[in-house]
């Protein structure tokens, strides 16, 4: 039986632990909260995050060293703001080589680093090329119910990508591989910004026309920035791109959509985050993407507008008016430019 540690006992970490348990793995689910670990072990439930009975081959741990003893792989599902701290702890406690797979979706605002870059910087014996990322359209609530779900894993190390594919693959959780690690990570992170926008649109009472346009033009922004940073533009037409974008922008399961919806209804960001009690990755990612766009001179009007709402207290309706009154443009200019730039490279 393979021993796997899943670091992070939120909804997504718990859902991935269920997938691994269904695949007959010995799963150690780590949380920094002692009370949470004790509750999971006593009740086989983690109901704050998922309303389901956990398989018996999932055991919760509060001690990181014990959770990672003798495991062959570590699946990191902690919020991006906690990645460096957890990796530093792992650096001190992990005494053998493992395969590291991360399923966290975000960008570090200060450094503008992706999660794989943060992991490789903090851990002495793990290079960026060997880390695996898992991403795609995957609400934890539906994964826990074994509803059909499809995701992508990516690593520069092809053997590690195939290892992760085999580790998670089963009849309800289909896994593809990709070589475009940059595109896979950025697609999973940047879609949370557009999901905030979709929630804002719904909160304002706008209909399907507005949300459809926002998702489509949001995909153009994601592709524009991602390509500038070295991603393959075609990756954003796949599962971790348009697939994840659709599911995150259109479902009440999405905490980014829910946060945006409350913003559209007039609530303040601090009040929303306090009420939700969970990390809303899109907020931090908006700040990072806004800085990225400035640094790379990439046009991202939707991201810029959401940044103004989140951090400069602009009114959502005012931002919508600004977006609708931008200069006239040819729609396919963006795509043609991306294709030309890729051909030149």
C-alpha positions in Angstrom: 0.0 0.0 0.0 1.4 3.4 -1.0 1.9 5.9 1.8 0.9 9.4 0.8 0.9 12.6 2.9 -1.7 15.2 1.9 -0.7 18.6 3.5 -3.8 20.8 4.0 -7.1 19.5 5.4 -9.3 22.1 3.8 -12.0 21.1 1.2 -9.6 20.5 -1.7 -7.0 18.6 0.4 -9.7 16.4 1.9 -11.2 15.7 -1.5 -7.8 14.7 -3.0 -7.2 12.5 0.1 -10.5 10.7 -0.7 -9.4 10.1 -4.3 -6.1 8.6 -3.0 -7.9 6.5 -0.4 -10.2 5.1 -3.1 -7.0 4.1 -4.9 -6.0 2.0 -1.9 -3.4 4.3 -0.6 -2.5 4.8 3.1 -3.3 8.5 3.3 -2.0 10.8 6.0 -4.0 14.1 6.1 -2.0 16.8 7.8 -3.5 19.9 9.4 -1.8 22.5 11.7 -4.9 22.4 13.9 -4.7 19.7 16.6 -8.5 19.9 17.3 -9.3 19.3 13.6 -7.0 16.2 13.4 -8.5 14.7 16.5 -12.1 15.3 15.3 -11.3 13.7 11.9 -9.9 10.6 13.5 -12.7 10.3 16.0 -15.6 10.8 13.6 -14.2 10.2 10.1 -15.7 13.5 9.1 -14.4 17.0 8.2 -17.8 18.6 8.0 -16.6 22.2 8.2 -15.2 21.7 4.6 -17.0 18.6 3.2 -20.2 16.9 4.2 -19.2 13.3 3.7 -17.9 10.2 5.5 -14.1 9.8 5.0 -12.7 6.4 4.1 -11.0 4.5 7.0 -7.6 4.5 5.3 -7.4 8.3 5.8 -5.8 9.3 9.1 -5.3 12.9 10.2 -2.1 14.2 11.7 -1.1 17.4 13.5 2.6 16.5 13.6 4.3 17.2 10.2 7.2 14.8 10.8 4.9 11.9 11.8 2.6 12.6 8.8 5.5 12.4 6.3 7.5 9.5 7.9 8.1 6.8 5.2 5.8 8.4 2.6 6.7 8.1 -1.0 4.8 11.3 -2.1 3.7 14.5 -0.6 0.6 16.3 -2.0 0.7 20.0 -1.0 -2.7 21.6 -0.8 -2.1 24.5 1.6 -3.0 28.1 0.8 -0.4 30.0 -1.2 0.4 32.2 1.7 1.4 29.2 3.8 3.5 27.4 1.1 6.9 28.8 2.1 6.3 28.2 5.9 5.2 24.6 5.4 8.2 24.0 3.0 10.6 25.4 5.6 9.2 23.0 8.2 9.5 20.1 5.7 13.1 21.0 5.0 13.8 20.5 8.7 11.8 17.3 9.2 11.8 15.3 5.9 14.7 12.8 6.0 14.1 11.0 2.6 13.3 11.8 -1.0 9.7 11.9 -2.1 7.7 13.1 -5.1 6.2 16.5 -4.5 2.8 17.2 -6.1 1.1 20.5 -5.4 -2.6 21.4 -6.0 -2.6 24.9 -4.7 -3.8 27.6 -7.1 -2.3 31.1 -6.7 0.6 33.5 -7.1 2.7 35.1 -4.4 1.9 38.9 -4.5 5.3 40.1 -3.3 7.6 38.0 -5.4 5.2 37.2 -8.2 6.3 33.5 -8.0 4.2 30.5 -8.8 3.8 27.8 -6.2 6.3 25.4 -7.8 8.9 28.1 -7.8 8.3 28.8 -4.1 8.6 25.1 -3.2 11.9 24.7 -5.0 13.3 27.8 -3.4 12.5 26.7 0.1 13.4 23.0 -0.1 17.1 22.2 -0.4 16.9 18.9 -2.3 14.0 19.5 -4.7 14.4 21.2 -8.1 11.7 23.1 -9.9 11.9 20.6 -12.8 10.9 17.7 -10.6 7.8 19.2 -8.9 4.4 18.2 -10.2 1.3 20.5 -10.4 -2.3 19.2 -10.4 -5.0 21.5 -11.7 -8.3 21.5 -13.5 -12.1 22.1 -13.2 -12.7 20.3 -9.9 -15.0 21.4 -7.1 -14.0 19.5 -4.0 -17.7 18.9 -3.1 -18.2 17.0 -6.3 -14.9 15.1 -6.2 -15.9 13.9 -2.7 -19.2 12.5 -4.1 -17.2 10.7 -6.8 -18.8 12.7 -9.6 -16.9 12.5 -12.9 -14.0 14.9 -12.7 -11.1 15.5 -15.1 -7.8 17.3 -14.3 -4.3 17.7 -15.6 -0.9 17.1 -14.0 2.2 18.7 -15.3 6.0 18.5 -14.7 9.1 19.1 -16.7 10.1 15.7 -15.3 7.9 13.4 -17.5 8.3 10.4 -15.2 7.0 12.4 -12.2 4.0 13.6 -14.2 3.2 10.0 -15.2 3.6 8.9 -11.6 1.1 11.5 -10.5 -1.3 10.5 -13.3 -1.2 6.9 -12.1 -1.5 7.8 -8.5 -4.8 9.7 -8.9 -6.4 8.1 -11.9 -9.6 6.1 -11.3 -13.1 5.6 -12.7 -14.4 9.0 -11.4 -11.2 11.0 -11.5 -9.6 11.1 -14.9 -6.1 12.6 -15.2 -4.3 13.9 -18.3 -0.6 15.0 -18.5 0.9 18.2 -19.9 4.4 19.5 -20.4 3.4 23.1 -20.0 3.9 23.7 -16.3 3.8 27.5 -16.6 0.4 27.4 -18.4 -1.1 24.8 -16.0 -0.2 26.8 -12.9 -1.2 30.2 -14.3 -4.5 28.9 -15.7 -5.4 27.6 -12.3 -4.4 30.8 -10.5 -5.6 33.5 -12.8 -9.1 32.0 -13.3 -9.9 33.0 -9.7 -9.7 36.7 -10.7 -12.3 36.3 -13.4 -14.5 34.2 -11.0 -14.5 37.2 -8.6 -15.6 39.3 -11.6 -18.3 36.8 -12.5 -19.6 36.9 -8.9 -19.6 40.7 -9.0 -21.6 40.7 -12.2 -24.2 38.3 -10.7 -24.3 40.3 -7.5 -25.1 43.5 -9.5 -28.0 41.6 -11.0 -26.6 41.4 -14.5 -27.6 38.4 -16.7 -26.0 35.8 -18.7 -24.9 38.2 -21.5 -22.6 40.1 -19.1 -21.2 37.0 -17.5 -20.5 35.3 -20.8 -18.7 38.3 -22.1 -16.7 38.6 -18.9 -15.6 34.9 -19.0 -14.6 35.2 -22.7 -12.7 38.4 -22.4 -11.2 37.1 -19.1 -9.8 34.1 -20.9 -8.2 36.5 -23.4 -6.5 38.3 -20.5 -5.3 35.1 -18.9 -3.9 33.9 -22.2 -2.3 37.3 -22.9 -0.4 37.3 -19.6 0.3 33.6 -19.6 1.9 33.7 -23.0 4.0 36.8 -22.0 5.4 34.7 -19.1 6.3 31.7 -21.3 3.1 29.5 -21.4 1.8 27.8 -24.5 -1.4 29.7 -25.4 -3.1 26.4 -26.3 -2.9 25.3 -22.6 -5.5 27.9 -21.8 -8.0 26.2 -24.1 -7.6 23.0 -22.0 -8.9 21.8 -18.6 -6.8 24.0 -16.3 -7.6 27.0 -18.6 -11.1 27.4 -20.0 -12.3 24.3 -18.1 -11.4 25.6 -14.7 -12.6 29.1 -15.7 -16.1 27.9 -16.6 -16.6 25.8 -13.4 -15.2 28.5 -11.1 -17.3 31.3 -12.7 -20.6 29.6 -12.8 -21.0 27.6 -9.6 -22.1 28.5 -6.0 -19.4 26.0 -4.9 -16.8 28.5 -5.9 -15.7 30.6 -3.0 -14.2 33.2 -5.4 -17.6 33.5 -7.1 -19.3 33.8 -3.7 -16.9 36.5 -2.6 -17.5 38.4 -5.8 -21.2 38.0 -5.5 -21.1 39.7 -2.1 -18.9 42.5 -3.4 -21.5 43.1 -6.2 -24.2 43.3 -3.5 -22.3 46.1 -1.7 -20.4 44.3 1.1 -16.9 45.2 2.0 -14.0 42.9 1.3 -12.9 42.6 5.0 -16.5 41.7 6.0 -16.7 39.1 3.3 -13.5 37.4 4.2 -14.5 37.3 7.9 -17.9 35.9 7.1 -16.5 33.1 4.7 -13.8 32.0 7.2 -11.8 30.4 4.3 -9.0 31.6 2.0 -10.2 33.3 -1.2 -7.2 32.9 -3.4 -8.5 35.2 -6.1 -7.9 38.3 -3.8 -4.2 37.7 -3.5 -3.9 36.6 -7.1 -5.5 39.8 -8.3 -2.8 41.8 -6.6 -0.1 39.6 -8.1 -1.5 39.6 -11.6 -2.0 43.4 -11.5 1.7 43.8 -10.7 2.6 41.2 -13.3 0.7 43.1 -16.0 2.4 46.4 -15.1 5.8 44.7 -15.1 5.3 42.9 -18.4 3.3 45.8 -20.0 0.3 43.5 -20.7 -3.2 44.9 -21.2 -5.5 43.4 -18.5 -8.5 45.8 -18.1 -10.8 43.3 -16.3 -8.0 42.4 -13.8 -7.2 46.1 -13.3 -10.9 46.9 -12.7 -11.2 44.1 -10.1 -8.0 45.3 -8.4 -9.6 48.8 -8.1 -12.7 47.3 -6.5 -10.7 45.1 -4.0 -8.0 47.5 -3.0 -9.0 51.0 -3.9 -12.6 50.8 -2.8 -14.0 51.6 -6.3 -17.7 50.9 -6.9 -18.4 47.8 -9.0 -20.9 49.7 -11.3 -18.3 52.4 -11.9 -15.8 49.8 -13.1 -18.4 48.2 -15.4 -19.1 51.5 -17.0 -15.4 52.1 -17.6 -15.0 48.6 -19.2 -18.0 49.1 -21.4 -16.7 52.5 -22.6 -13.2 51.5 -23.5 -12.0 52.3 -27.0 -13.3 50.2 -29.9 -11.2 47.2 -30.9 -11.0 44.3 -33.3 -11.8 41.1 -31.3 -9.2 38.8 -33.0 -6.3 41.2 -32.5 -5.3 39.5 -29.3 -5.3 36.0 -30.8 -3.5 37.0 -34.0 -0.8 38.7 -31.9 -0.3 35.7 -29.7 0.0 33.4 -32.7 2.5 35.8 -34.4 4.6 36.0 -31.2 4.7 32.3 -30.8 5.6 31.7 -34.5 8.5 34.2 -34.1 9.8 32.3 -31.1 
